[in-house]
């Protein structure tokens, strides 16, 4: 590693977030009695993909009432946000988290509507050519060379290839499977998937055991499946639900015999999606504010029938919102701290399975390169994976722009996928910038021997609770359809409720919650 490598550690505002856990909540709640208060019709807490989608849906459906969207961070978008790096005389937009969106099926009208507004689909619903991943899409480094694709074919035995074919046939069978109600076995959004008992039984076994029970023993196939689980779930194969493994491979394939849905991507990943959603609620957005107490006002309270939301800003000043309806678009571990009634409901319900909500930490690093490092074999691709590596590899922020030579920015992904996610989170927080820089260069140097000479800067972004993990039993534990049930005028929206941290799921949860609120306001006779 260079003696003095430029760069820094970044990430969400941990101190502000931990104030919810460690701060004096009783004193803040007491201050609410005399704190300034503002009345709105709908409040949305959390401006990640789910909260922004809820606001977008409300406004797009003609909601003209008073809306307030509150976000702890200074920037919106959550794990879909992006960044800008000034390097070699250019501004490079790059991801800080999610970096692609598979083309949604025609039945997903709301998401296709969003993409149409963004110019990602034409009038006939076809994807914009410049947003489809430019070839070559992916390559894999194995035995000293880069090879096309995402499976290590080089040196594969006849048995390896036979198992790969058998696994692909199994996935294809699930792609074509329909239950008695005509629902697909695995579908996006997840709530449109079948709840057939035989399929849900897959949630009670881990993916590694499932593969072994079907006679899949090839180390290459197990690596491919493990990589898939770490990629979408931040989990190793042995901890992932078999249902989630099959969902990964089958949900985005429209029909048997067809390829998986093509990917849409931008240089900064999914950031343009959340930036467009934000535009719909720009005047209603407040950043840098922590929601710490959300409760319904009963008879005898001031303004009964409303929901009071306690807020504290960066200076420590307390204020309140009073809303007819609230959408809590926060991760579940935060939502239960913020909404006392939710914690009470979960404590009283033995099926709530609150411990099922477990979160994987991630590192996303952006490397500014002076020139392309050497590599033998297949040419550079958008997605570049190293066989056997604990990382997920890297994507090139300049690939979509057709810049295949000269300076660039690579975005490197690493899921801390150990069995104990709390210990992994502690490891994430304890590691210094120098520690992570060493890990990154050690991971990539075997594939690019002159990498150290080309690195101008590395910026490391840490996500302590990057994504909810679909561990064994998650889908059935707590019965996922009940997790999103409102508590009076308090509604819930987050990808946590699906169990998979995908943009499609966060968007769907936000849209669903917004529709619930619109229906409730209409029933209440409130102006919309």
HUPEBEL-V382094 format. One record per residue. RES is the residue in one letter. D_LAST is the distance of its C-alpha to the last C-alpha in Angstrom with 1 decimal. Layout:
<<RES D_LAST> <RES D_LAST>>
This chain:
<<X 59.0> <X 59.5> <X 60.7> <X 57.7> <X 54.6> <X 51.7> <X 48.3> <X 46.1> <X 44.1> <X 40.3> <X 37.4> <X 34.3> <X 34.5> <X 36.6> <X 37.4> <X 33.8> <X 32.9> <X 36.0> <X 35.1> <X 32.7> <X 35.7> <X 38.4> <X 36.9> <X 37.1> <X 33.8> <X 35.0> <X 35.6> <X 32.2> <X 30.6> <X 32.7> <X 31.7> <X 28.0> <X 29.0> <X 29.7> <X 27.6> <X 25.1> <X 21.5> <X 18.1> <X 14.8> <X 11.7> <X 8.6> <X 10.0> <X 13.6> <X 15.6> <X 19.4> <X 21.6> <X 21.5> <X 23.8> <X 23.1> <X 20.9> <X 18.7> <X 18.5> <X 17.8> <X 14.8> <X 13.3> <X 14.4> <X 12.9> <X 9.3> <X 9.8> <X 11.9> <X 9.5> <X 7.4> <X 4.9> <X 5.4> <X 5.3> <X 8.9> <X 10.5> <X 14.2> <X 16.6> <X 20.0> <X 23.3> <X 26.8> <X 28.6> <X 29.0> <X 28.1> <X 25.3> <X 26.0> <X 28.1> <X 30.9> <X 29.7> <X 30.4> <X 33.3> <X 35.8> <X 38.1> <X 41.9> <X 44.2> <X 47.4> <X 50.4> <X 48.9> <X 45.6> <X 42.1> <X 41.5> <X 38.0> <X 38.3> <X 36.3> <X 36.1> <X 35.0> <X 33.8> <X 35.4> <X 34.5> <X 32.0> <X 33.6> <X 32.3> <X 29.7> <X 30.6> <X 29.1> <X 27.2> <X 25.1> <X 22.7> <X 20.1> <X 22.9> <X 24.7> <X 21.7> <X 21.7> <X 25.5> <X 25.2> <X 23.0> <X 25.7> <X 28.5> <X 29.9> <X 29.9> <X 31.1> <X 29.9> <X 31.9> <X 30.5> <X 33.7> <X 33.7> <X 34.7> <X 38.4> <X 38.4> <X 36.0> <X 38.2> <X 40.6> <X 43.8> <X 47.0> <X 48.6> <X 45.6> <X 47.5> <X 50.9> <X 52.7> <X 55.5> <X 58.3> <X 62.0> <X 62.1> <X 60.3> <X 56.9> <X 56.2> <X 53.5> <X 50.8> <X 49.6> <X 52.4> <X 55.8> <X 58.0> <X 60.9> <X 63.5> <X 61.5> <X 63.9> <X 63.9> <X 62.6> <X 59.7> <X 58.7> <X 59.1> <X 56.7> <X 54.2> <X 54.5> <X 54.2> <X 51.1> <X 49.5> <X 50.4> <X 48.8> <X 45.5> <X 45.7> <X 46.2> <X 43.0> <X 41.2> <X 42.3> <X 41.7> <X 39.2> <X 38.6> <X 38.7> <X 35.0> <X 35.6> <X 34.0> <X 35.7> <X 37.6> <X 35.9> <X 32.7> <X 29.9> <X 27.3> <X 29.5> <X 27.5> <X 28.6> <X 32.2> <X 34.4> <X 34.9> <X 38.3> <X 40.7> <X 43.3> <X 41.0> <X 39.5> <X 43.1> <X 43.3> <X 41.1> <X 43.9> <X 46.4> <X 46.5> <X 46.8> <X 50.4> <X 51.6> <X 49.9> <X 51.7> <X 55.0> <X 54.7> <X 54.3> <X 57.4> <X 55.7> <X 58.0> <X 58.0> <X 57.3> <X 55.7> <X 53.2> <X 52.5> <X 52.0> <X 49.6> <X 47.5> <X 47.7> <X 46.6> <X 43.5> <X 42.6> <X 43.1> <X 41.1> <X 37.9> <X 38.2> <X 40.5> <X 42.8> <X 46.4> <X 47.3> <X 48.7> <X 45.5> <X 43.0> <X 42.1> <X 43.8> <X 40.5> <X 39.0> <X 42.1> <X 41.8> <X 38.1> <X 38.9> <X 41.4> <X 39.8> <X 36.0> <X 36.0> <X 38.8> <X 37.4> <X 40.5> <X 44.1> <X 46.3> <X 43.7> <X 43.1> <X 40.3> <X 37.2> <X 38.0> <X 36.7> <X 34.5> <X 35.3> <X 35.1> <X 37.7> <X 35.3> <X 34.2> <X 30.5> <X 29.6> <X 28.4> <X 25.8> <X 24.2> <X 24.7> <X 22.7> <X 19.8> <X 20.1> <X 19.7> <X 16.0> <X 15.4> <X 18.4> <X 17.2> <X 15.4> <X 18.5> <X 21.2> <X 24.5> <X 27.5> <X 25.9> <X 26.8> <X 24.6> <X 27.2> <X 25.7> <X 22.6> <X 22.6> <X 20.8> <X 21.6> <X 23.5> <X 24.7> <X 27.0> <X 25.1> <X 23.3> <X 19.7> <X 20.1> <X 17.4> <X 16.1> <X 17.6> <X 19.9> <X 20.8> <X 24.2> <X 24.9> <X 28.2> <X 29.0> <X 32.2> <X 34.0> <X 33.4> <X 31.1> <X 28.7> <X 25.2> <X 22.1> <X 18.4> <X 16.6> <X 13.4> <X 11.4> <X 11.9> <X 14.5> <X 15.8> <X 19.5> <X 20.7> <X 24.3> <X 27.7> <X 28.5> <X 31.4> <X 29.2> <X 26.3> <X 28.8> <X 30.1> <X 26.7> <X 25.3> <X 28.2> <X 26.7> <X 26.9> <X 30.5> <X 31.3> <X 29.9> <X 32.0> <X 35.0> <X 34.9> <X 34.5> <X 37.8> <X 36.1> <X 33.6> <X 36.2> <X 34.8> <X 37.9> <X 36.9> <X 34.5> <X 37.1> <X 36.7> <X 39.0> <X 40.0> <X 40.4> <X 42.1> <X 41.1> <X 43.7> <X 43.9> <X 47.4> <X 48.3> <X 51.4> <X 53.9> <X 54.9> <X 54.6> <X 56.7> <X 59.3> <X 58.7> <X 60.9> <X 59.8> <X 56.6> <X 54.9> <X 51.8> <X 48.6> <X 44.9> <X 45.2> <X 48.5> <X 49.4> <X 52.6> <X 54.1> <X 54.7> <X 52.8> <X 50.5> <X 48.1> <X 45.8> <X 47.4> <X 45.8> <X 43.8> <X 44.6> <X 42.0> <X 44.0> <X 44.6> <X 41.8> <X 43.2> <X 46.6> <X 48.3> <X 51.0> <X 53.4> <X 53.5> <X 51.1> <X 48.1> <X 45.7> <X 45.8> <X 43.1> <X 44.8> <X 43.1> <X 44.5> <X 43.2> <X 44.9> <X 45.2> <X 47.7> <X 47.7> <X 46.7> <X 43.5> <X 43.8> <X 47.3> <X 45.9> <X 43.3> <X 46.1> <X 48.2> <X 45.3> <X 45.0> <X 48.8> <X 49.7> <X 50.3> <X 49.6> <X 53.2> <X 52.9> <X 50.1> <X 51.7> <X 54.8> <X 52.9> <X 51.3> <X 54.5> <X 56.5> <X 54.1> <X 54.1> <X 57.7> <X 59.4> <X 57.5> <X 57.8> <X 61.1> <X 60.7> <X 57.1> <X 58.0> <X 59.5> <X 56.4> <X 53.8> <X 52.9> <X 50.0> <X 48.1> <X 44.7> <X 43.8> <X 40.3> <X 40.1> <X 37.3> <X 38.1> <X 35.5> <X 34.9> <X 33.9> <X 33.7> <X 36.8> <X 37.1> <X 40.3> <X 42.1> <X 40.1> <X 36.7> <X 35.0> <X 36.3> <X 36.5> <X 33.6> <X 32.4> <X 29.9> <X 27.3> <X 27.1> <X 26.7> <X 23.0> <X 22.3> <X 19.7> <X 21.1> <X 18.8> <X 15.6> <X 17.5> <X 17.2> <X 19.8> <X 20.3> <X 23.6> <X 26.5> <X 28.5> <X 26.9> <X 28.5> <X 31.8> <X 32.3> <X 31.2> <X 30.3> <X 27.6> <X 26.7> <X 26.1> <X 24.1> <X 21.8> <X 21.5> <X 20.8> <X 18.0> <X 16.4> <X 17.1> <X 15.5> <X 12.2> <X 12.2> <X 13.2> <X 10.3> <X 7.7> <X 10.2> <X 10.6> <X 7.3> <X 7.6> <X 11.1> <X 10.6> <X 8.9> <X 6.4> <X 3.8> <X 0.0>>
